[in-house]
Structure formats: structure tokens, C-alpha cells
Amino acid sequence: MSVQSFFAASNVLIVAGKGGVGKTTVGAVIAFAAARSGCDVLLIELEGYSNLEPLGLGSVGPEPRRAAERLLPDDAGTLEVMQLRPDEALADYLDRTGMGPIIRTFSRTGAVEVVVAAAPGLRDLVTLGKIRQLEESGIADLIVVDAPASGHALSLLTAAAGMADSASGGPIRDQADQVLALLGDEARCRVMLVTLPEETPVSETIETAFDIEEEVGVKLGPLVINGLWPEIDGLAEAVDGAAAEADDEADDEALRAATYRLARTADQQAQLARLGTELPLPRIHLPQLFTASLGPDDLAILADALVESPVVLGDGGHG
């Protein structure tokens, strides 16, 4: 398998994970790596805010905008970024179904919120419907969706099934059926979960994965383990020797730091083993970058780590 064929396996990649695990960064890394491999990529941000600008991708607005042109080689594909707000997706859907003028009249009285409240999941359904519309338009070889944090991501993904169950016909049922067709087709859509190698994110990731499989039916792609601390060869032996010889405050501080590093890497190995047992998905490992804030150079470093993963290269199952 080539790197490009890995990214071409599905038209849409929905990147989800617990808040704070680096989900947005990982989505940007996937999009950048795919563009660098020759794919034309659209990165969609859903949560209403973005920290893509420090990574060199610029600001995000409601229309697709070319990004990272200076970071991509001459033979690369293109990378565009955009923000998709649920309310704007809802307005677009209502306009396309001929209800725009009525809704604009209702909006002045606040009736729209009443209608939306009476149909839970409508905003999520039309958001996915907009993504489906973009996918069907052929706007890009790959659409990467930076989904909301795990809890909302699950409600987003289950909205179509819920609306299909509650609507026996009409445009809402049609929209739900079309979204379910997208989610159920592995060649069109996969979900990639992101986690840190820590107990709470791993627990939530395992729970989310099973919920997605049972309630949505969408195919799970490789699991991304973000923020892995590299092990330092010989550190355990050095700590054992230093413990007996430390005789001043500086030695004590260095010993405490080294001991913490050993404990941290041991814990992450335990969490990786747990994931291997409880969630046996192919895994892509991304390193912890010890910096106050990530920049364009870090985006390239993480993209290198991504495409060098055995999972992406097709050389192995667990990264």
C-alpha cells in the first residue's frame, strides 16, 4: 500500500476524540500529510473555534480557502480549510428545500428555535448532510472533518439514525437516509479516533469506539495515539545508580525528573497494552513534541511520523 492509497481509502475521514487529546492538531496533520502525498484535501472544522493558525494553516471561515501553500512541495496536492457551523448548515438546508422565506419570517419571532428544539438532532443531521453534499460534489479527494469532542461527536454521528426512525417520509427522512448511506459505506466514510496514552482518555476512547460501532455502523479507521513520550535507553539503570550517589539538591532534582520520566513511560506502555487487548484496532503513533506551542515545523514533523507508520505504509497492523 502506498501512502496516497491509504488516504484514498475513504472519501471522508471524521477525526474524533476526547477534548484535550490533540484531535484538532491530528486532523490538521492528517490533512497536511494527505495533501503532501498528492491528494486534494478539504479540512472542515465543526466546533466553532480553531487553533489551526499557529500550525501555518491560517484562519478558518465559512468558505473553503487555500492553506499551507508555502509548506507543501511543488508536486503536492492542495489543502483547503473551512468552518461549517450547524446553524449555517441548517439555513442552507432550509433554503434548498424551499423553506427559507418561511423560516426567515419565523426567525423574527423565535419560532425557529422552537422547531429545532422539537426535533433533536436536526442541526447535527443537516451538518452531516452538508458534508455529504460536499463529498458528492467531488470538491476534494479527501475531506477531513475535525469533529466535536467525543460526547457530541457520538450524538452527531447518531443523529441520522434517530431522525430516520422518527420521520416516516419527507425531506428529513430523505436527508437521513442519504447520510446513513454515507456513514455505512467504508469507501466513502471512516471515523478515526484520537487518544493520549493515559487512563482517562483511553477509557473514553474504548467506550466511544464501541458506541460508534453499535449505534452508528460507521467503519473505524486506525486509532491515533497522540503524545507518546519516547523511551530513553539506559535510563532505568542510570536512575538506579544515581539513587545511591545523589548528594546535593541538583542531583535530587535530576533524579526526580528521571524517575518521573520512567513512571510516565511505564504508564503509557500499560495503556498501550490495554488498548491492544480491549480495542484491537491498527494504531498510528505520534510523538510528544516538547514545545510550548506547535508551529508549522511541528506540523511537518508530525506528518512525517504519520506517513512513516507501518499502518500507513501497509507494513503492519499496530503502528
N, C-alpha and C positions, 0 to 999 in steps of 0.2 A: 504493500500500500504506500502510495506517495503522500506527502504532506497535503498536497492540494486535494487528493481524493478523500482524505479524512474530513476536510472542511466541506467537501461537496456531498457528503453522505446524507445530509438533510438540508432543506432549503431554509429552515428556521431553527435556531438554537435559542432556547429560553434558559437564561442563566439565573438560578435562584439559590438562596441560602439565608441563613440567619443573619440579622443585622450585625455588622461589625466584623464579618469574616473576610471582607475584601471582595465582595461579589461584584461591585461596580468596576473595580480595577481588573478583576479576572475577565469580565465581559469585554472590557477595552483591550486587554491582552489578546483574547481570542480573535476579536475583530481585526486588530492590527496584524497579528500573525497570519490570518487568512488573507488579508489584502496583500501582505508582503509575499505570500506564496503565489499570487496571481489572480485571486478571486476579487470580484467587485462586491463590496460589503456595505451593508447599511446597519449601523448600530443605533438601536432605539432605546431611549431611556424613558421609564414609565413613572418614576416616583415623584416627579415634580421638582427635583433638585439634582444637581450633578456636580461631581468633582473631577470631571474629565479634563478641565482646562490645564491643571498643573502637569498632566501627562503629555501635553502638547497637542491635544485634540480640539482645543478651543471651546467656545461657548456653544450651548445646545439650544436650538429653537424649534418652532413647530414645523419648519420645512427642512428637508434634507440639505445638508451643507457639507461641502468637501472638506476633509480634515486630514491632518498629518502628511500633507503633500511633501514637505521637506524631509520627513522621516522615512519615507518609502523610496526604495530604489526605482530606477527608471523603468525596469521591466515588471514592476508590481502592478496589481490591480488597483482599484480605487477604494477609498474608505469615506463614507458619508455618515454623518451623525444627525440625529433629530430627537426631539422630545415629543411624546404622544401623551397628551393629557386626557383622562377619561371624559371630562365634560366636553372637550372639543370633539372627541370621537363620537360622543352621543349626539352632539349638534350636527355633525356631518352625517351620521346615520339617519337622523330625522329628516334632514334636508333631502337625502337621497330617496327616502320613502315617501316624499311629498307632504310631510307633516311640519316642515319648517315654519311656514307662516302661522299655523295654529299654535305651535309651541312658542313662537316669539310673542304671540298675544298672551298666552298663558304665563310666560315668564314674568310679565309685568305684575302679575298678581301672586306670584309664588307657587302657582299650581304645578309647575314642573317638578319641584322637589317632592310634592305630594305624590305625583305619579311615580317618580323614581323610588320613593320610599315604599310604595305599594308593590313594586316589582324588584325585590332584592336580586342583585346580580346583573341588572340591566347594564349598568356602566361597565362592569367587567366584560360582559358579553360583547358589547359594541367595541370595546378596546381590542379584544381578540379578533373581532370581525374586521377591524381596520388593519390589523397585522395580516390577516388572511387576504384582504384586498391587495395589500402591498405585495404579498408573496405571489399572488396570482398575476399581478401586473408584470412580473419579471423585472422589477426595479433593481434587483441585485442578485448575484449568485447565491449569496448567503445573507440572511437577516439575523443579527444577534440582538436579542431582547434582554435588556437589564431589568429583570422583573423586580417587584417589591420583595420585602423580606418574607421569610418562609410562610408565616401565617396568612398574610394577604396573598401571597403567591398561590397558595392552595385554593383560596376562595376564588381567585382569578381563573385558575385552571378548571375548577368545578362549575363555574357559572353556566357554561353552555349546557351541561347535562341537566342542571337544575331548571334552566329555562325551557329546555326541551320537554322535561317532564310536566311542566306547568302550562305549557302552551300547546294546544292540540293542532293549531294551524296558524296561518298568517305570516307576516314578515318576520316576527320574532322567532317563530319556530323555524322558518327557513334559515335565518341567520344562525341559530343554534345548531342546526343540522350541518351547515357548511363549516362551522368552527369545529364541530366534533369530527368531521371528515378530515380536517387539517390535523387535529391533535392525534387522531388514530392512525395516521399514515407515517411510518418511520422515515420514509424518503422525503417527507415534507417537514416533519417537526420532531425534535427531541428536546428533552429537558436535561440540562447539566447542572448538578448540584455542587455547591462550593462549601467547604468547611475548613475550619482550623483543626489541627491535631490536638484538640483539647476536649475535656469530658463533656461540657455542656453543648458546644456546637456539634460534636459528634452524635450525642444523644438526639438532638433535634433533627439532624440530618437523616439519621436512621428512621426516625418516626415520619419525617416528611416523605422520604422515599417510598415507604410502604403505603402511606396515604395516597400519594400520586398514582402508584401502580393500581391500587384497589379502587380509587374513586374517579380517576381521570382516564386511565388506559393509554396514556402517552408513554412512549418509549423513553427510558432513562439512558442518557449517554454516559460517557466516562465521568467518574467523580473527581473533582479537582480538590486536592489537598493543598491549601494555601499556607504560606508562612512556615515552612519546615526549617527548623534550625539544623544546620549541618553538624554532624558529629565530628569531634576533634580526636584524631588518632592519638593514643597515649595519654589522654587527659586523666583517665581514672588512675593510672599508675602514678602520674605526676601529683595528683591530689593525695594519694596515699603517702608518697614520700614527703610532700610539703607539710602534711599534718604533723609529722613528727619533728619537723625542723623549724616551723614558724616561730619567730622570736620577736617580732615587732608588729606594729599596727598595720603597716603596708603589707606585710606577709599575710596577716589575718584577713585583710580586705581581699587580696588576690585569692586566698583560699576559699573565702565565702563565695566569691564570684564564680570560681571554678566549680565549687560544689553545687551552686545553683544551676550552672550550665549542665552538669551531669544529670541533675534531677529533672530538668526540663526536657532534655533529650530522651531520658528513660521514660518519662510520661508520654511523650509523643509516640515513642515506639509501642507503648502499651495501647494507645488509642488507634494506631495503625493496625495492630494485631486484632483489636476489637472490630474495626471496620471490615477487616478481611473475613472475620467469622460471621458477623451479623449483616453485612451489606456487601456481598462479594461482587462488586462492580469493578470494571477496569479503572485504574487510578492514574491520574496525572499529578505529579508532584511539582509544586512551585516553591522556590526557596524564600525564606525570610530575608528581606533586604534591610539591613540595619541603617536606616536613614530617617531623619525627622519627617520628611515628606517625599513622596515619589515624584520623579520628573521624567522627561522624555527618554533619557538614557536608561532609566529603570524599566520603562515600558519595553524597550528593546531587549534588555537582559531577561525579563520575564518571558517575552515572546520566544527568545532563543531556548529557554528552559522548556517551554511548552512544546515546541516543534521537535525538540530532541528527546521527548518522552517516547519510550518504546510503544506506548499505546498509539500515539500519533503516527509513528513510523511503521506501525503494524508488526513490530518485532516481539511483542509480549503483552500480557493481559493486565499487569498490575503496576506499570509505571516505575 
